[in-house]
Each structure stands twice: as structure tokens, then as C-alpha cells.
Amino acid sequence: MNDMASCCDKNSDKEDVSRDDVQSFYSKAAVTAQESLCCPTQYDSSELSHIPKEVLEISYGCGSPIGKAAPQEGQTVLDLGSGGGIDCFIAAKYVGKTGHVYGIDMTEEMLNVARQNADQVVKNLGYNNIEFKQGFLENIPIEDMSVDLVTSNCVINLSTKKGDIFKEIHRILKNEGRFLIADIISEVEVPEEMRNNKELWGECISGALTLQEFLNYARDNQFKGLHIQKDYLWKEVGGIKFYSYTIEGYKFSSRENPCDSNSVFATYAGPFDTVIFQGTKFQLGVTVEIDRNTAIMMSSHSYSGQFIITDPKIEKPTESNSETSCCS
Ligand SMILES: C[S@@+](CC[C@H](N)C(=O)[O-])C[C@H]1O[C@@H](n2cnc3c(N)ncnc32)[C@H](O)[C@@H]1O
């Protein structure tokens, strides 16, 4: 069952597991570390040196989305389901004092741990750019088009209204912004009896989507350039394998000026002889005209060093000042 209607109905109509169940599960997990929730997430130790032990002990993620996204100085990052704050604290260092980091979580006890430890993180960094807000991911308390990067670490699977979250991510992202989500993905659809198991839902198992369902939600909400990385096998439950994945997607506005879209060039720099990127073949050392959206994707950390982008507008700065110069 791969179609969008079936995957949405599954999550919105059936609510045997509720948001209250998830909240009560994580209220306890904030106070007493839960072994069963601790995926073998591999953070680079240099990313953690400014973060107190109390936060690391209740790190319940299944990936390392901030390190993979490598946000730039000055950017605004928002972490969905921020828990004890680990990914917000990592992001705070990347974006520096001119950037800003929001952590959104519904669970009071998680926010308490995050806020109490933020003081120490701020002291260690020497600046304060972190803000934790209480809220639901299905109704994010943030303005439209105000965020450069949305991350999430093992959270989307917990929602019973996943479509609403993707809609909200699209709303709050700036044009050309992106999401980078680490989550648990099941190899096949989770059967209904397993979906009704509150404990397994809380443990990030029974609310997991298949990869196809996840991509359907992203595509249905206009995300482009989806980039998928299968990280590791997390658990096998009831004969079904559950994997950790990291998935990236971009928000692009539809460009009104058609001449704007074909004015950039990419040269593939290796290591292979040929690669296919977004359906286009690139040969080593051969320059190809691409659109600006593709250039943005190629310039992201995920493809670092693989493509050399040449932008005639930048090479001829006098022309680049004019919106219509690429057509002349
Ligand atoms: C598995 S923990 C992950 C926490 C954190 N990302 C980490 O890596 O440690 C899930 C977190 O998401 C929060 N959460 C789950 N569903 C939510 C929702 N619908 N709205 C807001 N927060 C939610 C929980 O309160 C919990 O703190």
C-alpha cells in the first residue's frame, strides 16, 4: 500500500495511540534515562564538548542530523522534538552568535532539562543564541518562512498526524531552505496490532513509516531534491526490520522569471567517471548547464566537493545586480 491516501488515513483516522500517551512516555524518559530508547547514535565527540552530561544521558535520537547538515554561521535552525536539547546545543555552535536555534517540544519535563542545561552551554560557548519553545510539531509556534534548516532526530515516527508536520515544516522554511530528518523507517508497513501498542509506539517502533510513505509525505508537501541515506539496522521487532535513515529535502519557490533558472553550470569533480544527479548524467570534468535549484542542492554539505558550480552572475557582478540580466 504505497499511495498517499492510504498512508494519511492510517495516521489521522486511527488514534489508538494518542499524543498524550507519547507525552506521558517522554515525561518519564526525561527524568530517568531509558535504555530501550538509546539508539547507537554516533556523534563526533568534538560536537559534544560544550554539552553537559545530563543532556547526553537522555539523548534519544537515531542519527546526527546537525553534523550532516552542517548549518552555516548566521543561519536559523529549528529542531523538532528537541528533547533534552542535544541537537540544539550542537547547532548553536555551528551557527555562531549571529545565528539562532529553536528547539520545539511538547513535553514540559524535557524542556526543563533543556532549559536548565542551556545556561551551562551558553557559558561554554560565550554567547546565547538558543531558545526552547513548548509546542506541538503539528502546529509549530514559529512564523512563516523564518527558518533556514529544520532538523529532527527520531521524532516524526511518534506523531499520529505526520502529514501536518510536513505541512508545517514547509510553512516555516524560507525559500531554498531545507529539512534534514533522522528517523526510524520500517522495511514494510507496520501491522495494525503493532501500531496499537503504546509502549512500542513510544519506543519509536510502531509509528515508523516505510521509506515510500515518508517520501510520499515529503513530495505531497512540495519538497524537492530528496536525498536519502540508510544509516543502520536499529531493531527487528515481530519479524520486521527497522532502520535508521537520514533524509534531506528542499523547499523551492516556483520561479516567476523563467530566464533565472538556466544560468548556472556544474562540473563533476569525481571520484567516479559518471554519476546521475536528479536524473541528469554528469561525466568527470564535463561542464553541464543546470538550474539554480539543482545548484543549491549540489552546494550542500551532502555533496561537498563533488561538483564545481560556476555562476555567470557572480563572475560578472555588474550584470548580477539586475534581476533580468541573465536574459540579456
Ligand atoms: C525520541 S525523543 C527524541 C529527543 C531528541 N530529538 C533527541 O535526539 O534526544 C522524542 C521527543 O519528541 C517529543 N515529541 C514527540 N511527539 C511530539 C509532538 N507531536 N509535538 C511536540 N513534541 C513531540 C517528545 O516529547 C520527546 O522529547
The ligand as a MOL file (V3000), in Angstrom:
LIG
                    3D

  0  0  0     0  0            999 V3000
M  V30 BEGIN CTAB
M  V30 COUNTS 27 29 0 0 0
M  V30 BEGIN ATOM
M  V30 1 C 12.7210 10.1200 20.8640 0
M  V30 2 S 12.7080 11.6590 21.6850 0 CHG=1
M  V30 3 C 13.9980 12.4780 20.7970 0
M  V30 4 C 14.5220 13.7010 21.5010 0
M  V30 5 C 15.6870 14.4000 20.8260 0
M  V30 6 N 15.4200 14.7100 19.4530 0
M  V30 7 C 16.9700 13.6040 20.9490 0
M  V30 8 O 17.5900 13.3180 19.9190 0
M  V30 9 O 17.3500 13.2880 22.0740 0 CHG=-1
M  V30 10 C 11.2280 12.4220 21.0680 0
M  V30 11 C 10.9070 13.8220 21.5810 0
M  V30 12 O 9.8850 14.3740 20.7480 0
M  V30 13 C 8.8850 14.9700 21.5310 0
M  V30 14 N 7.6190 14.8610 20.7660 0
M  V30 15 C 7.0570 13.7300 20.2970 0
M  V30 16 N 5.9470 13.9920 19.5900 0
M  V30 17 C 5.7830 15.3520 19.6240 0
M  V30 18 C 4.8060 16.2380 19.0710 0
M  V30 19 N 3.7840 15.7840 18.3620 0
M  V30 20 N 4.9550 17.5580 19.3040 0
M  V30 21 C 5.9990 18.0290 20.0440 0
M  V30 22 N 6.9560 17.2320 20.5880 0
M  V30 23 C 6.8530 15.9020 20.3760 0
M  V30 24 C 8.8960 14.1970 22.8390 0
M  V30 25 O 8.3810 14.9720 23.8980 0
M  V30 26 C 10.3660 13.8780 23.0030 0
M  V30 27 O 11.0450 14.8540 23.7220 0
M  V30 END ATOM
M  V30 BEGIN BOND
M  V30 1 1 1 2
M  V30 2 1 2 3
M  V30 3 1 2 10
M  V30 4 1 3 4
M  V30 5 1 4 5
M  V30 6 1 5 6
M  V30 7 1 5 7
M  V30 8 2 7 8
M  V30 9 1 7 9
M  V30 10 1 10 11
M  V30 11 1 11 12
M  V30 12 1 11 26
M  V30 13 1 12 13
M  V30 14 1 13 14
M  V30 15 1 13 24
M  V30 16 1 14 15
M  V30 17 1 14 23
M  V30 18 2 15 16
M  V30 19 1 16 17
M  V30 20 1 17 18
M  V30 21 2 17 23
M  V30 22 1 18 19
M  V30 23 2 18 20
M  V30 24 1 20 21
M  V30 25 2 21 22
M  V30 26 1 22 23
M  V30 27 1 24 25
M  V30 28 1 24 26
M  V30 29 1 26 27
M  V30 END BOND
M  V30 END CTAB
M  END
